[in-house]
Amino acid sequence: MTDDFEREKAENIRKLGDDVRLRSSSLQWVVDTAPYKYSYNFSWLGRPIIQFPQDIMAMQEIVWQVKPDLIIETGIAHGGSLIFYASMLELIGGNGQVLGLDVDIREHNRVEIEKHPMFKRITMIEGSSVDAAVVNRVYQCARAKQRVLVVLDSLHTHDHVLKELEAYSPLVRKGSYVAVFDTAIEDMPSGYFSDRPWDKGNNPKTAVWEFLRNNDRFMIDKDIENKLLITVAPDGYLKCVKD
C-alpha cells in the first residue's frame, strides 16, 4: 500500500470520528437493532459467533497485525469466536493457540466445538475467569508465549470486567491488545437490561475507564471504533503501548 493511500485512510478515519451526527446515528442503529438480537444472526465456519460483523473485521485486523502466539477469550457461548480466532491463527501459520474460558460450557456446545476442524488449536477451561485457580491455569498456558492477545466477553458487570482486566492485562505486551466487548451497554438507554445484572453505570465501559485511571500501559485505540462506527466495543479496543 502506498503512503498516499495510508494518509488518505487516516484522514478519512479522523473525519469519521469527528462527525458527531454520524456517530450518533450509528449508536441509534445499535439501539434499534438490539431488540432483534442482531448479533445472533451470524456464524463463523458453522458456529454461531454472536458478534457484530464490524467487530469481527476489527479483530481480524488486530490478529493479523499482532500475530499472537496465544489468544485468550473469556466467554465461550456457542464457540464461534473461538473458531474464528483459531481459523485466523491457522491462516497465519505456526503454533498459535486459542484458550477459551467460561463458567458454564454447555455440553452441546462443547461437543460441536470439539468436533470442529479448528479445535486442534483450541483449549477450553470451565470456571469463572476471575477465580484464582482459573487465572493460575491461564498463566501456566501463557508461560513462554511472546505475544498474547486478550478478549473479554463474559459477565458484563463493572466489578467482574475490572477483575478480568487486572488479572489478564499483565500478559499483554507492547503492540498487542486487550479487547473488551459490550462496552456499548453504557451508551444504551438506562434500564434497557432490566433482566441482567449490568446497566448504565455498571458495565464493561465503566470498568475500562477505572482500569485506565490506574494503568498507563494501555490506551484506547480510537481509530478502530472511528472507522467501524457500528460496534459493541466503543472505548473497548485497548492497545498496549508500554511493556
RALIN-V126018 format. One record per backbone hydrogen bond with DSSP energy under -0.5 kcal/mol. NH is the residue of the N-H (numbers start at 1). CO is the residue of the C=O. Records with the same first field share a line. If there is no record, write none. Layout:
NH: CO + CO
This chain:
6: 2
7: 3
8: 4
9: 5
10: 6
11: 7
12: 8
13: 9
14: 10
15: 11
16: 12
17: 13
18: 14
19: 15 + 16
20: 18
23: 19
24: 20
25: 21
26: 22
27: 23
28: 24
29: 25
30: 26
31: 27
32: 28
33: 29
34: 30
35: 31
36: 33
37: 34
38: 33
40: 37
41: 38
42: 39
44: 47
47: 44
49: 42
50: 42
51: 39
56: 52
57: 53
58: 54
59: 55
60: 56
61: 57
62: 58
63: 59
64: 60
65: 61
66: 62
67: 63
69: 147
70: 147
71: 97
72: 70 + 149
73: 71 + 99
74: 151
75: 73 + 101
79: 76
80: 48
83: 79
84: 80
85: 81
86: 82
87: 83
88: 84
89: 85
90: 86
91: 87
92: 88
93: 89
97: 69
98: 121
99: 71
100: 98 + 123
101: 73
102: 125
106: 104
110: 106
111: 107
112: 108
113: 109
114: 110
115: 111
116: 113
119: 116
120: 117
121: 118
122: 119
123: 98
125: 100
127: 102 + 125
131: 128
135: 131
136: 132
137: 133
138: 134
139: 135
140: 136
141: 137
142: 138
143: 139 + 140
145: 142
149: 70
150: 177
151: 72
152: 179
153: 74 + 151
161: 157
162: 158
163: 159
164: 160
165: 161
166: 162
167: 163
168: 164
169: 165
171: 168
172: 169
175: 240
176: 173
178: 238
179: 150
180: 178 + 236
181: 152 + 179
183: 180 + 232
184: 232
185: 182
186: 183
187: 184
188: 184 + 185
192: 189
194: 191 + 192
196: 193
199: 202
202: 199
207: 203
208: 204
209: 205
210: 206
211: 207
212: 208
213: 209
214: 210 + 211
215: 212
219: 239
221: 237
222: 220
224: 221
225: 221
226: 222
227: 223
228: 224
229: 225
230: 228
231: 229
236: 233
238: 178 + 236
239: 219 + 237
240: 176
241: 217 + 239
242: 217
